Amino acid sequence: MKKIKIAFVVGTRPEIIKMSPLIEYCLKKNLSYILIHTNQHYSEELDQYFFRDLNLPAAKYHLKTRSKSHSEQTGEMMIKLGKINDKELPSHLFIQGDTNSALAGALAAAKTGIQICHIESGLRSNDRQMPEEINRVIIDHIAEYLFCPTEVQAKILINESVHGKIVVTGNTIVDAVLGIEKIIREKSATETADEKYILMTMHRPSNVDNRKRLITQLQNISRVAQKFNLKVIFPIHPRTEKNLNSFGIKIPKNIEAIAPVGFIEMIGLEKNAKLIFTDSGGIQEEACILKIPCLILRENTERPECLEVGAAKLVGENFKKLEAFSESYLKKNDRYWENPFGDGRAAEKIINYILTDRDDE
């Protein structure tokens, strides 16, 4: 069998989290790998929190990419990644999800003989106005290995007639979340354990780049929290904070904006929340795993499993839906749904599949 040398490309905090179980398993199996950080999320302090919380070795390469247009950012990453590929000669390049970092990694490897392994393959929102949707589709159609969280994504890829190998493994976010639950319990699951609150995150352009919609979302959430006598904790994304300042918008008094937090702290906040309001795909999954009801501040989702098991509802910017679904969830004491994203062994299944597949000799 051809010798395996893996390159992991990450650029955002969700990618760091979801790649961490794979890196940990490579360390356990003593496999050769390199970690490349594009710095698409470029808060050095916050990145250090996530590497610390997940007990990850430092990245070998930092591309120091900054915010630009999608094409400029992706192009810059491709050039730098191409040079690293030429130097390191990895056999397999692992990318996760749907970011510009993932797209650049896939395109840089596509014509060099490097096997592209797409983690969290097959997700679709069917909304081509989302840059992430374009990235997902392109990556899935040039990857050699397509590792799907569930059978839902596998069926999507089969219907799209992709050429790569489709493998259902579960989602590595389950590995990551289950892996730190003991740490959270030991730390009493953060200081908010006895508080009654809604956890809110909001960062997508559809919500925060439009002044009117941003105001509407904040007002809706504030009104719902007031009705049910709950405070709102709002770890504020840099993009959202920037737009609040530029639009001159004041956050309602019952919404407590806090600085972004590390992974352990964030999971602790999620675990103790009464409800989660978010437009983040990753947090939808985490809420589902932790059995916390989630109201999605979007019109669509690429995580339909959360809807199907009853863990989440789509509300967009509709106040009546937000209010009604919040009331319904708060009346239910039993978090009855089953986690649809796997058993916490996704990383093991993914790496072992690569190690035992002989078609790339």
TIPA-777401 format. One record per residue (C-alpha): residue number from 1; residue in one letter; x, y, z. Coordinates in pm, 1 decimal, padded with zeros to 6 digits. Layout:
REM residues N
(r NUM; "A"; (X; Y; Z))
...
//
This chain:
REM residues 361
(r 1; "M"; (00000.0; 00000.0; 00000.0))
(r 2; "K"; (00120.5; 00349.1; -00082.0))
(r 3; "K"; (00258.2; 00531.5; 00221.8))
(r 4; "I"; (00003.3; 00764.7; 00377.7))
(r 5; "K"; (00089.7; 01126.7; 00453.4))
(r 6; "I"; (-00206.7; 01342.2; 00545.2))
(r 7; "A"; (-00239.7; 01719.4; 00516.8))
(r 8; "F"; (-00519.6; 01879.9; 00717.9))
(r 9; "V"; (-00638.5; 02223.6; 00606.3))
(r 10; "V"; (-00833.7; 02436.0; 00854.0))
(r 11; "G"; (-00918.2; 02802.8; 00853.1))
(r 12; "T"; (-01215.5; 02861.1; 01080.7))
(r 13; "R"; (-01303.7; 02761.6; 01433.5))
(r 14; "P"; (-01569.6; 02505.3; 01326.7))
(r 15; "E"; (-01307.2; 02339.0; 01106.7))
(r 16; "I"; (-01059.5; 02323.9; 01395.0))
(r 17; "I"; (-01324.5; 02161.2; 01614.4))
(r 18; "K"; (-01438.9; 01905.6; 01357.8))
(r 19; "M"; (-01087.3; 01815.5; 01243.0))
(r 20; "S"; (-00957.1; 01773.7; 01599.3))
(r 21; "P"; (-01079.0; 01411.5; 01644.6))
(r 22; "L"; (-00908.7; 01315.9; 01317.2))
(r 23; "I"; (-00579.5; 01475.4; 01422.1))
(r 24; "E"; (-00605.8; 01307.8; 01761.3))
(r 25; "Y"; (-00659.2; 00969.7; 01594.9))
(r 26; "C"; (-00358.5; 01025.0; 01367.1))
(r 27; "L"; (-00147.5; 01092.1; 01675.6))
(r 28; "K"; (-00283.2; 00775.5; 01836.8))
(r 29; "K"; (-00197.1; 00568.5; 01527.6))
(r 30; "N"; (00139.8; 00743.6; 01481.7))
(r 31; "L"; (00049.6; 00852.2; 01128.4))
(r 32; "S"; (00245.3; 01115.3; 00938.3))
(r 33; "Y"; (00049.8; 01438.7; 00898.3))
(r 34; "I"; (00084.3; 01814.4; 00869.8))
(r 35; "L"; (-00164.0; 02078.1; 00986.3))
(r 36; "I"; (-00213.5; 02391.0; 00774.9))
(r 37; "H"; (-00406.8; 02689.4; 00911.5))
(r 38; "T"; (-00519.2; 02942.8; 00652.0))
(r 39; "N"; (-00617.8; 03189.6; 00928.8))
(r 40; "Q"; (-00948.8; 03262.0; 00755.3))
(r 41; "H"; (-01068.9; 03330.3; 01111.5))
(r 42; "Y"; (-00785.1; 03550.6; 01224.9))
(r 43; "S"; (-00838.1; 03614.8; 01593.0))
(r 44; "E"; (-00507.1; 03474.3; 01716.4))
(r 45; "E"; (-00620.6; 03474.4; 02078.3))
(r 46; "L"; (-00944.8; 03289.1; 02005.4))
(r 47; "D"; (-00768.5; 03035.3; 01784.3))
(r 48; "Q"; (-00530.1; 02965.2; 02072.0))
(r 49; "Y"; (-00830.6; 02900.2; 02298.2))
(r 50; "F"; (-00961.8; 02637.5; 02059.2))
(r 51; "F"; (-00624.2; 02466.7; 02009.6))
(r 52; "R"; (-00580.7; 02465.3; 02388.7))
(r 53; "D"; (-00929.2; 02331.8; 02462.3))
(r 54; "L"; (-00895.1; 02055.5; 02205.0))
(r 55; "N"; (-00538.9; 01970.0; 02311.5))
(r 56; "L"; (-00409.9; 02011.5; 01955.7))
(r 57; "P"; (-00048.3; 02058.4; 01847.8))
(r 58; "A"; (00025.4; 02391.0; 01680.8))
(r 59; "A"; (-00018.2; 02413.7; 01304.1))
(r 60; "K"; (00301.5; 02367.2; 01102.1))
(r 61; "Y"; (00195.8; 02634.0; 00853.8))
(r 62; "H"; (00001.5; 02958.3; 00898.3))
(r 63; "L"; (-00105.6; 03122.1; 00570.9))
(r 64; "K"; (-00210.7; 03448.9; 00740.6))
(r 65; "T"; (-00499.8; 03503.4; 00501.3))
(r 66; "R"; (-00717.3; 03802.6; 00581.7))
(r 67; "S"; (-01067.9; 03916.2; 00487.4))
(r 68; "K"; (-01096.0; 03991.4; 00117.3))
(r 69; "S"; (-01349.2; 03920.7; -00153.7))
(r 70; "H"; (-01431.5; 03552.9; -00190.5))
(r 71; "S"; (-01228.1; 03520.4; -00511.4))
(r 72; "E"; (-00924.7; 03706.9; -00375.1))
(r 73; "Q"; (-00923.8; 03511.4; -00050.5))
(r 74; "T"; (-00964.7; 03175.6; -00222.9))
(r 75; "G"; (-00701.8; 03259.8; -00484.9))
(r 76; "E"; (-00445.7; 03367.7; -00227.2))
(r 77; "M"; (-00499.5; 03048.8; -00029.0))
(r 78; "M"; (-00466.9; 02832.3; -00340.9))
(r 79; "I"; (-00129.4; 02983.2; -00432.6))
(r 80; "K"; (00010.4; 02931.3; -00082.2))
(r 81; "L"; (-00136.5; 02583.5; -00045.9))
(r 82; "G"; (00004.4; 02483.2; -00384.0))
(r 83; "K"; (00355.4; 02570.4; -00269.1))
(r 84; "I"; (00311.4; 02370.7; 00051.9))
(r 85; "N"; (00179.5; 02072.2; -00143.3))
(r 86; "D"; (00486.3; 02082.5; -00369.8))
(r 87; "K"; (00714.8; 02089.2; -00066.5))
(r 88; "E"; (00537.7; 01836.7; 00158.9))
(r 89; "L"; (00394.5; 01598.7; -00104.7))
(r 90; "P"; (00098.0; 01470.7; 00098.0))
(r 91; "S"; (-00086.2; 01165.4; -00030.4))
(r 92; "H"; (-00423.0; 01277.4; 00110.5))
(r 93; "L"; (-00555.8; 01625.5; 00179.0))
(r 94; "F"; (-00838.0; 01650.7; 00432.5))
(r 95; "I"; (-01080.3; 01940.4; 00420.0))
(r 96; "Q"; (-01395.4; 01992.9; 00621.7))
(r 97; "G"; (-01723.8; 02158.2; 00534.8))
(r 98; "D"; (-01787.9; 02449.2; 00305.0))
(r 99; "T"; (-01553.5; 02740.8; 00374.0))
(r 100; "N"; (-01324.8; 02925.7; 00134.5))
(r 101; "S"; (-01038.2; 02742.4; 00307.4))
(r 102; "A"; (-01197.1; 02408.2; 00218.5))
(r 103; "L"; (-01257.5; 02514.6; -00141.7))
(r 104; "A"; (-00903.0; 02645.0; -00181.3))
(r 105; "G"; (-00763.3; 02324.2; -00034.8))
(r 106; "A"; (-00962.9; 02111.7; -00274.0))
(r 107; "L"; (-00877.9; 02317.3; -00583.0))
(r 108; "A"; (-00508.5; 02332.9; -00494.9))
(r 109; "A"; (-00495.8; 01953.9; -00467.1))
(r 110; "A"; (-00726.3; 01870.1; -00758.3))
(r 111; "K"; (-00464.0; 01856.8; -01035.3))
(r 112; "T"; (-00164.2; 01739.3; -00834.6))
(r 113; "G"; (-00248.3; 01375.3; -00768.4))
(r 114; "I"; (-00331.6; 01439.9; -00403.1))
(r 115; "Q"; (-00638.4; 01247.9; -00286.0))
(r 116; "I"; (-00905.7; 01495.3; -00167.5))
(r 117; "C"; (-01095.9; 01377.5; 00139.5))
(r 118; "H"; (-01406.5; 01583.0; 00215.5))
(r 119; "I"; (-01528.6; 01561.4; 00572.9))
(r 120; "E"; (-01899.1; 01644.4; 00621.1))
(r 121; "S"; (-01973.8; 01582.7; 00256.2))
(r 122; "G"; (-02314.3; 01603.0; 00088.8))
(r 123; "L"; (-02476.5; 01883.7; 00289.0))
(r 124; "R"; (-02716.0; 02096.5; 00086.5))
(r 125; "S"; (-02931.8; 02397.2; 00175.1))
(r 126; "N"; (-03045.4; 02433.4; -00189.5))
(r 127; "D"; (-02982.9; 02806.8; -00155.0))
(r 128; "R"; (-02731.7; 02914.8; -00419.9))
(r 129; "Q"; (-02721.9; 03265.7; -00271.7))
(r 130; "M"; (-02513.8; 03121.8; 00011.2))
(r 131; "P"; (-02143.2; 03116.2; -00084.2))
(r 132; "E"; (-02109.4; 02804.4; 00129.6))
(r 133; "E"; (-02354.5; 02616.6; -00092.8))
(r 134; "I"; (-02141.9; 02682.1; -00400.4))
(r 135; "N"; (-01831.5; 02566.9; -00213.8))
(r 136; "R"; (-01998.6; 02242.9; -00099.8))
(r 137; "V"; (-02111.7; 02145.8; -00446.5))
(r 138; "I"; (-01775.2; 02213.6; -00611.8))
(r 139; "I"; (-01579.1; 02025.8; -00345.1))
(r 140; "D"; (-01807.6; 01723.1; -00358.1))
(r 141; "H"; (-01765.5; 01692.6; -00732.6))
(r 142; "I"; (-01384.1; 01694.3; -00728.0))
(r 143; "A"; (-01317.2; 01492.5; -00411.3))
(r 144; "E"; (-01203.3; 01129.6; -00419.2))
(r 145; "Y"; (-01344.9; 01047.6; -00076.7))
(r 146; "L"; (-01679.1; 01183.8; 00043.5))
(r 147; "F"; (-01736.7; 01118.5; 00413.0))
(r 148; "C"; (-02103.6; 01180.4; 00495.1))
(r 149; "P"; (-02254.1; 01237.9; 00840.3))
(r 150; "T"; (-02571.9; 01041.9; 00760.2))
(r 151; "E"; (-02749.5; 00848.2; 00485.9))
(r 152; "V"; (-02933.9; 01170.3; 00392.7))
(r 153; "Q"; (-02615.4; 01320.6; 00249.6))
(r 154; "A"; (-02512.8; 00994.1; 00085.5))
(r 155; "K"; (-02840.5; 00986.2; -00108.9))
(r 156; "I"; (-02790.3; 01347.0; -00218.9))
(r 157; "L"; (-02445.8; 01263.3; -00357.2))
(r 158; "I"; (-02571.5; 00950.7; -00532.1))
(r 159; "N"; (-02842.3; 01158.6; -00699.7))
(r 160; "E"; (-02579.1; 01411.4; -00810.5))
(r 161; "S"; (-02369.2; 01130.7; -00965.7))
(r 162; "V"; (-02044.7; 01233.2; -00797.2))
(r 163; "H"; (-01738.7; 01034.0; -00900.7))
(r 164; "G"; (-01581.2; 00990.3; -00556.2))
(r 165; "K"; (-01632.0; 00715.2; -00299.8))
(r 166; "I"; (-01926.5; 00784.6; -00069.1))
(r 167; "V"; (-01884.4; 00664.8; 00289.6))
(r 168; "V"; (-02128.0; 00722.7; 00578.5))
(r 169; "T"; (-01928.5; 00769.6; 00898.4))
(r 170; "G"; (-02124.0; 00997.8; 01130.6))
(r 171; "N"; (-02014.1; 01350.3; 01209.7))
(r 172; "T"; (-01684.8; 01425.5; 01384.0))
(r 173; "I"; (-01861.4; 01695.7; 01587.8))
(r 174; "V"; (-02009.7; 01410.4; 01794.6))
(r 175; "D"; (-01658.4; 01283.4; 01865.0))
(r 176; "A"; (-01551.6; 01632.6; 01972.0))
(r 177; "V"; (-01855.0; 01708.1; 02189.5))
(r 178; "L"; (-01856.8; 01371.0; 02364.7))
(r 179; "G"; (-01482.8; 01394.3; 02412.7))
(r 180; "I"; (-01505.3; 01706.1; 02629.2))
(r 181; "E"; (-01822.4; 01631.0; 02825.9))
(r 182; "K"; (-01613.9; 01489.0; 03109.4))
(r 183; "I"; (-01411.2; 01811.4; 03119.7))
(r 184; "I"; (-01729.9; 02017.8; 03128.7))
(r 185; "R"; (-01872.3; 01809.3; 03414.6))
(r 186; "E"; (-01550.2; 01846.5; 03610.0))
(r 187; "K"; (-01566.9; 02223.2; 03564.5))
(r 188; "S"; (-01931.5; 02223.1; 03682.4))
(r 189; "A"; (-02032.8; 02297.7; 03325.1))
(r 190; "T"; (-01942.9; 02670.2; 03353.8))
(r 191; "E"; (-02066.0; 02925.5; 03602.0))
(r 192; "T"; (-02400.3; 02956.8; 03421.5))
(r 193; "A"; (-02524.0; 02616.2; 03541.2))
(r 194; "D"; (-02796.6; 02765.6; 03761.9))
(r 195; "E"; (-02892.6; 03053.2; 03536.2))
(r 196; "K"; (-03201.4; 03055.6; 03316.6))
(r 197; "Y"; (-03109.9; 03189.8; 02976.8))
(r 198; "I"; (-03131.5; 03166.7; 02600.0))
(r 199; "L"; (-02803.0; 03125.2; 02416.4))
(r 200; "M"; (-02793.5; 03320.9; 02091.8))
(r 201; "T"; (-02543.2; 03335.6; 01806.5))
(r 202; "M"; (-02583.2; 03522.1; 01479.9))
(r 203; "H"; (-02322.4; 03589.6; 01214.6))
(r 204; "R"; (-02446.7; 03498.9; 00866.9))
(r 205; "P"; (-02455.4; 03779.5; 00605.7))
(r 206; "S"; (-02828.2; 03724.9; 00549.3))
(r 207; "N"; (-02890.4; 03827.5; 00911.0))
(r 208; "V"; (-02617.3; 04075.0; 00998.8))
(r 209; "D"; (-02529.5; 04254.6; 00674.2))
(r 210; "N"; (-02877.9; 04401.4; 00637.4))
(r 211; "R"; (-02952.5; 04675.6; 00893.8))
(r 212; "K"; (-03328.9; 04626.8; 00894.0))
(r 213; "R"; (-03309.9; 04249.1; 00935.3))
(r 214; "L"; (-03046.4; 04274.7; 01207.2))
(r 215; "I"; (-03266.0; 04512.3; 01406.3))
(r 216; "T"; (-03568.9; 04286.2; 01354.2))
(r 217; "Q"; (-03385.2; 03977.2; 01475.7))
(r 218; "L"; (-03256.7; 04150.9; 01788.8))
(r 219; "Q"; (-03602.3; 04291.5; 01869.0))
(r 220; "N"; (-03771.8; 03954.3; 01813.2))
(r 221; "I"; (-03528.4; 03774.3; 02039.6))
(r 222; "S"; (-03549.2; 04041.9; 02306.6))
(r 223; "R"; (-03931.7; 04024.4; 02309.5))
(r 224; "V"; (-03937.9; 03645.4; 02337.2))
(r 225; "A"; (-03682.9; 03648.2; 02618.6))
(r 226; "Q"; (-03884.4; 03909.6; 02805.5))
(r 227; "K"; (-04206.9; 03713.3; 02768.0))
(r 228; "F"; (-04054.1; 03397.5; 02918.0))
(r 229; "N"; (-03847.8; 03582.1; 03178.4))
(r 230; "L"; (-03515.1; 03463.4; 03038.6))
(r 231; "K"; (-03195.9; 03655.4; 02981.0))
(r 232; "V"; (-03005.0; 03617.7; 02654.9))
(r 233; "I"; (-02633.0; 03541.4; 02638.4))
(r 234; "F"; (-02486.1; 03648.4; 02305.6))
(r 235; "P"; (-02121.7; 03557.2; 02227.3))
(r 236; "I"; (-02076.3; 03814.7; 01956.4))
(r 237; "H"; (-01906.4; 03731.7; 01627.9))
(r 238; "P"; (-01657.1; 03992.9; 01497.7))
(r 239; "R"; (-01861.5; 04038.6; 01179.3))
(r 240; "T"; (-02178.2; 04104.1; 01379.3))
(r 241; "E"; (-02003.4; 04343.7; 01616.1))
(r 242; "K"; (-01855.7; 04536.5; 01325.7))
(r 243; "N"; (-02197.1; 04575.0; 01161.1))
(r 244; "L"; (-02369.6; 04676.4; 01484.5))
(r 245; "N"; (-02117.1; 04955.7; 01520.0))
(r 246; "S"; (-02132.0; 05068.1; 01157.6))
(r 247; "F"; (-02514.8; 05061.5; 01154.8))
(r 248; "G"; (-02533.4; 05242.2; 01489.1))
(r 249; "I"; (-02750.4; 04967.8; 01642.7))
(r 250; "K"; (-02777.5; 04928.1; 02019.0))
(r 251; "I"; (-02831.0; 04579.5; 02156.5))
(r 252; "P"; (-03147.4; 04548.0; 02373.8))
(r 253; "K"; (-03077.7; 04555.8; 02747.1))
(r 254; "N"; (-03188.4; 04198.7; 02814.8))
(r 255; "I"; (-02936.9; 04064.7; 02559.4))
(r 256; "E"; (-02595.2; 04030.7; 02720.3))
(r 257; "A"; (-02324.5; 04053.0; 02454.7))
(r 258; "I"; (-02002.6; 03878.5; 02555.0))
(r 259; "A"; (-01672.3; 03823.1; 02380.2))
(r 260; "P"; (-01633.5; 03500.6; 02180.0))
(r 261; "V"; (-01541.3; 03205.5; 02398.4))
(r 262; "G"; (-01341.5; 02885.4; 02360.1))
(r 263; "F"; (-01491.6; 02550.1; 02270.4))
(r 264; "I"; (-01522.7; 02415.0; 02623.5))
(r 265; "E"; (-01691.0; 02735.1; 02741.9))
(r 266; "M"; (-01923.2; 02737.4; 02441.0))
(r 267; "I"; (-02033.4; 02377.9; 02488.7))
(r 268; "G"; (-02092.8; 02457.8; 02856.1))
(r 269; "L"; (-02311.1; 02753.6; 02760.9))
(r 270; "E"; (-02504.9; 02537.6; 02514.9))
(r 271; "K"; (-02545.0; 02251.5; 02762.9))
(r 272; "N"; (-02706.3; 02476.6; 03026.5))
(r 273; "A"; (-02924.7; 02692.0; 02800.2))
(r 274; "K"; (-03303.0; 02659.1; 02803.1))
(r 275; "L"; (-03311.9; 02738.1; 02430.8))
(r 276; "I"; (-03059.8; 02813.3; 02157.6))
(r 277; "F"; (-03127.4; 03069.3; 01882.8))
(r 278; "T"; (-02868.6; 03051.3; 01603.0))
(r 279; "D"; (-02792.2; 03079.1; 01233.7))
(r 280; "S"; (-02484.9; 02855.9; 01271.3))
(r 281; "G"; (-02492.1; 02510.5; 01115.8))
(r 282; "G"; (-02240.3; 02371.8; 01362.7))
(r 283; "I"; (-02432.7; 02492.4; 01665.1))
(r 284; "Q"; (-02748.0; 02329.5; 01527.8))
(r 285; "E"; (-02561.0; 01998.0; 01542.1))
(r 286; "E"; (-02415.2; 02062.8; 01886.6))
(r 287; "A"; (-02756.3; 02158.4; 02026.5))
(r 288; "C"; (-02905.6; 01839.8; 01883.2))
(r 289; "I"; (-02630.4; 01625.6; 02037.9))
(r 290; "L"; (-02665.6; 01800.3; 02376.4))
(r 291; "K"; (-03048.0; 01775.6; 02367.9))
(r 292; "I"; (-03107.2; 02153.0; 02379.1))
(r 293; "P"; (-03394.0; 02285.4; 02161.6))
(r 294; "C"; (-03270.1; 02502.4; 01875.9))
(r 295; "L"; (-03455.5; 02769.8; 01679.7))
(r 296; "I"; (-03281.4; 02841.2; 01351.2))
(r 297; "L"; (-03267.2; 03206.2; 01246.2))
(r 298; "R"; (-03271.8; 03113.3; 00877.2))
(r 299; "E"; (-03521.8; 03012.4; 00608.7))
(r 300; "N"; (-03336.7; 02688.6; 00530.9))
(r 301; "T"; (-03082.9; 02448.7; 00675.4))
(r 302; "E"; (-02830.6; 02197.9; 00544.6))
(r 303; "R"; (-02889.2; 01994.1; 00862.5))
(r 304; "P"; (-03240.8; 01855.4; 00794.9))
(r 305; "E"; (-03180.3; 01574.6; 01046.2))
(r 306; "C"; (-03218.4; 01828.7; 01328.0))
(r 307; "L"; (-03564.7; 01915.5; 01197.8))
(r 308; "E"; (-03661.9; 01554.5; 01133.3))
(r 309; "V"; (-03589.1; 01436.4; 01488.4))
(r 310; "G"; (-03763.8; 01738.7; 01640.1))
(r 311; "A"; (-03451.9; 01903.5; 01782.5))
(r 312; "A"; (-03487.2; 02225.6; 01584.0))
(r 313; "K"; (-03730.9; 02450.8; 01401.6))
(r 314; "L"; (-03681.5; 02700.5; 01119.5))
(r 315; "V"; (-03803.5; 03046.7; 01218.0))
(r 316; "G"; (-03619.6; 03290.1; 00989.6))
(r 317; "E"; (-03713.8; 03639.7; 01112.2))
(r 318; "N"; (-04074.2; 03546.5; 01192.3))
(r 319; "F"; (-04159.5; 03660.4; 01546.5))
(r 320; "K"; (-04474.0; 03448.3; 01575.2))
(r 321; "K"; (-04280.7; 03130.7; 01491.1))
(r 322; "L"; (-04001.9; 03223.2; 01731.8))
(r 323; "E"; (-04252.0; 03286.5; 02009.7))
(r 324; "A"; (-04468.1; 02979.6; 01945.6))
(r 325; "F"; (-04182.9; 02731.5; 01910.4))
(r 326; "S"; (-04006.5; 02876.1; 02216.4))
(r 327; "E"; (-04321.1; 02828.8; 02423.2))
(r 328; "S"; (-04367.9; 02475.2; 02294.2))
(r 329; "Y"; (-04012.3; 02370.2; 02374.2))
(r 330; "L"; (-04012.7; 02533.4; 02717.2))
(r 331; "K"; (-04323.2; 02334.9; 02814.2))
(r 332; "K"; (-04154.7; 02004.0; 02727.0))
(r 333; "N"; (-03934.4; 01859.3; 02998.2))
(r 334; "D"; (-03837.1; 01550.1; 02801.0))
(r 335; "R"; (-03567.1; 01602.3; 02537.7))
(r 336; "Y"; (-03698.5; 01303.3; 02350.0))
(r 337; "W"; (-03502.3; 01299.6; 02026.1))
(r 338; "E"; (-03214.4; 01069.5; 01937.9))
(r 339; "N"; (-02884.7; 01204.7; 01808.6))
(r 340; "P"; (-02882.2; 01133.9; 01432.3))
(r 341; "F"; (-02514.5; 01224.4; 01375.2))
(r 342; "G"; (-02337.3; 00907.8; 01483.4))
(r 343; "D"; (-02181.3; 00727.4; 01776.0))
(r 344; "G"; (-01871.0; 00939.0; 01835.2))
(r 345; "R"; (-01639.3; 00716.2; 01629.4))
(r 346; "A"; (-01646.4; 00907.6; 01300.5))
(r 347; "A"; (-01274.6; 00996.5; 01305.4))
(r 348; "E"; (-01174.8; 00633.6; 01361.4))
(r 349; "K"; (-01398.2; 00519.4; 01074.4))
(r 350; "I"; (-01265.2; 00787.9; 00836.6))
(r 351; "I"; (-00895.0; 00729.0; 00900.4))
(r 352; "N"; (-00931.2; 00349.8; 00899.6))
(r 353; "Y"; (-01115.7; 00365.8; 00567.6))
(r 354; "I"; (-00826.4; 00559.0; 00414.4))
(r 355; "L"; (-00573.3; 00316.4; 00561.1))
(r 356; "T"; (-00750.8; 00007.4; 00428.7))
(r 357; "D"; (-00860.9; 00136.1; 00087.3))
(r 358; "R"; (-00620.2; 00002.2; -00172.5))
(r 359; "D"; (-00751.4; 00168.0; -00488.1))
(r 360; "D"; (-00510.9; 00463.5; -00449.3))
(r 361; "E"; (-00196.8; 00245.9; -00476.7))
//
